[in-house]
Amino acid sequence: MGIVAVGTLLSCEGSEIETSKPRVLISSDIGGTDPDDFQSMIHLLMYADQVELEGLISSPFGEGSKKDILDIIGLYEQDYPQLLAHAPQLPSPNSLQAITKQGEKEAAPFKGYASATEGSEWIIQCAKKKSDQPLWVLVWGGIEDVAQALHDAPEIKEKIRVYWIGGPNKKWSINAYSYIAEHHPDLWMIEANATYRGWFMDEDSPLDVKGDAFHDNYIQGRGAMGKDFINYYKGEIKMGDTPSLAYLLNGNPDDPTGESWGGSFERIDRSSRNVFVDGSTLEDTVAAYGTIEWRFTGPELSVSEDSVLFELEVQNQIWPGFYLGDGIYGVKYSSKKPEKGSYKTSSAIAELDGLTGSYVSIDPWPGTPSPDDYPLRPNWYSDRKDPALFIKDQQGAKTISKHRKEFLLDWAERWKWLEK
């Protein structure tokens, strides 16, 4: 694995951290709309001897909370004695509970940030910890807590590196994302909008590690965590967030363009954005994963900016529309894949009610340059554009899928530790 273990210091409350292992903080939407984070959390805890875990933040949209993280830690606690015999530097359940924090549960408003949370404050506290290593912030869901931390303490940019599983998460978190891209373009960022799908797309996968076979072959009946695993996708491997951790377990994390279990990426110098004033049509082509911003004209009102005064329905989902001031109303959206879409607005304001339009999003990201794009600095990386690295329409996915047998069989060895 190429990682040397030097002690386990999980708290961010002291004055200094000394470790040769990657310092890691996880922001997860566990318990929210997608159960794959439960699988990823189990995987994380089984590899927690390989990193310096400093934070586990619950940042879900929906019903999730930090209790969902604590529940998985409870299963880990049952398996801990057996695991510890093989990996004596695994953190204790109590130390993991102490670094579990509640983050933001609501999507950011149009401006991209709201107010501090326990999670965003913990990011700041850990980032400011004296260390000769950066803090790796691995984002498995919405990026609201990172945006809030950057807003409240922009100086932490020099201390953190972010690996974000974007795509669908970017769609839900588009306001927070666009705030970061516009105001913090010098952030060190891996934005994985599609590459991560190589972890679970089965094209060319060996039969014994296919998503529907791995559980039966290597997980079933092994410890409390193994018994629980069947509850998520009936045990079929998804774990779309795990590549962010795998990136640190294999390869050189200082070089996103190199080979690793978590994918290979290329620099991008802009984040695609298209602003449409008073609507768009099928003649309007945008980049998949890009920021689509619709602005509509309506009455000038004496209400606070970022008030939600209309809704936009697109792809059978509802997005809040905000008052931006001076009679301008806005809403942002990001497609999670190439698609042909249409929208319709609804509002008690007549000028904003029943507006319709369409758009087409295409790959590869970040698409054709637009004057609306967010310019980025040199440390922003994203999915490789080479068509040979696509799996179907998923850009860059083969940079992970090529390592599938290697990383899953490595995990299978750890599951053997839980055999009776």
C-alpha positions, 0 to 999 in steps of 0.5 A: 500500500505504500503507507507507513503507520505512525500513531493514531491521533484523531482529535483536532482539539490539540495543538499539533498533529504528527503523522506520516499517514494522510490526514482525512476528514469525511463529509458524507450524505449517509442516511440521505437519498442514496444508501451507498454511503453505508457501504462506503462507511464500512469500507472506510472503517476497515481501512482506518489504520491506513489514514489519520481520521480527523472528522466524520461529518454528516452532511445529508439532504433529507432524513440522514444525521450523524446517528447514521454514522454512529450506527455504523461505528456501533457495528465496527465496535462489535468487529473491532477486537477481531480487526485489531488483531490484524491491524493494531493501528485501527482507531478505537470506536470511542475516538471515532464517535468523538470526531463525528459531527453534524453538518448542513442538512439543507441545500445552500441558497443562491449565494452558496452559503448560509450559516455555520454548522458543527461540521463546517466549524470542525473542518476549519478547526482541523484545517488550522491544526499545525501539521506539515501535511494537508488535510484531505477533505473527502466529500461524499455528498453535498459540498455545503459544509466545505463552502461554508468553511471557505466562506467563514475562514478562506485562509484554510484553502492553503491547508486543505485538499478536496476530493469531491464525488460530484455528478448527482451530488453537484446537481443537488449542491449546485449553489454551494459549488458555484460559490466555491468555483467563483470565489475560491478558484484557487482551491486544490480540488479533484472534481470527480463528476463521472470517474467514480462510476468506474468503481461499480460499473461492471464492464470487463469486470472479472466474474468473482468481483462483479457487483452482484457476486462480491458480497456472496464471495467475500462479505457474507456472514463475516462479522457485524458489518458483513451481516449489515452489508446486505441491507444496502442494495441487497449487498450489491457493490455500489460504494460510489464515494469510496474512490475518494478514499481509494485515491489515498490508498494507492498511487501518489495523491500529490499527482492527480494525473497519475494512476491510482485506485481512485482514478486519474484526472486532468487539469481544467482551467474553467468550470462550465457555466451558461446563463440564460436570460428569460429562458432557453430552448433545445437550440441551447447546448450546455456541458453535462455537469456544468452550471445552468443558470436561468434568470427571469425578469419580474416585479421589483419587490421589497423582500430580502435577496435569496427569498424563494419566490418561484420553483422550477421543475426539471427532470421531474424534480423541483428546484427553488428559485430565488429573488436576486434583487432589482426585479431579477429572479434566478435558479441554478441546475446541473445535469448529472449526465448528458441529457435532453431536458425541459423545465416549467416554472410555478409561482404566485407571481404571475410573470414567473408562473408557467414559463417553459423551456428546454436545453441539451447537455452533452459530454465531454465536460467541461465542454465548449468555452463560454464567457459565463464560465468560472475561470479556475486556477492550476490546482483544479482537476476533473474527469479525463476527456479521452473517449477511450476512458469512457464507460458508456457515457461516463467520462473517465470511468475506466481510470478506476475500473481498470483497477477493479480486481486489485482493489476489491481483492485487497478488501477481500483480504480484510474481510477474511479477518472477520471469519469465525 
